[in-house]
């Protein structure tokens, strides 16, 4: 067995694809064809190039499974039908039963050069692997040869998005819509890590509009996030220290105020506390209150009529836009409350 590529193998280009009626019927067909995609991206197209054929070579540590086949063409077809296969090793020495060993691989020699070894009685055939650059995130499985991009991502339960980029929601909020969750999760990823989950301690529409109720249900809990909806605006604040009713300020350098939808149509942002000794204010008659200004004051006792809830960014928290620091969060200095939720990190 020669280890160099033959002239005929260099010229060879084998492509598989499945017509729509064959996909529906679950029947496979071996074709020589162009790279035209079919089946609206549901079916697979895979090309085996002669330039990726090597005699006396074998890719190890990436075998999905081994099958017994009658010839090399059938081994190619088996690789096509196994959606995670992008190359195969074929043992040219026939077994006593008259079959050949076909090893299906989930990588090619181009990504795993150190595991591409010389092996007697084997040939190796690589395919076009569009998953070589690892496009799928969050441990999603990439399958080559699907859709117009020539690959698709199979996401773990709860994840979605073209590249599994959207993590499952860790919060059961009635305020946060699907389009707001990615920004919210990005803000809180350093806080909750990969396995944390937010638990509800107060929701105004469920538990009643009263600051005292908020304190009864949430005092003593650390790592809380307050989420506020006022008209079309969504914003809130986070603190890692506990609320109480001591009529005093709480000190921390980790608190911040955030905006997901604001009056200036700015992208979602968060602003850090700059006077850490006035990070939060704790009073029984107040709802969640951030800053000595107050940068964000929530009056749960008067949500709509003559509301006193207000924002005054720039006092104890850094102001992102000086000209609109009083109206940036909710469109006006005083604002009505349509919903308020407080969660703590379980």
Buried (B, 14 or more C-beta within 10 A) or exposed (E): EEEEBEEEBEEBEBBBBBBEEBBEEEEEEBEEEEEEBBBEBBBBBBBBBBEBBBBBBBBBEBBBEEBBBEEBEBBBBBBBBBBBBBBBBBBBEEEEEEBBBBBBBBBBBEBBEEBBBEBEEBBBBBBBBBBBEEBBBBEBBBBBBBBEEBBBBBBBEEBBBBBBBBBBBBBEBEBBEEEBBBBBBEBBEEBBEEEBEBEBBBBBEEBEBBBBBBBBBBBEBEBBBBBBBBBEBBBBBBBBBBBBBEEEBBBBEBBBBBBBBBBBEEEBBBBEBBBBEBBBBBBBEBBBBBBBBBBBBBBBBBBEEEBEBBBBBBBBBBBBBEEBBBBBBBBBEBBBBBBBBBBBBE
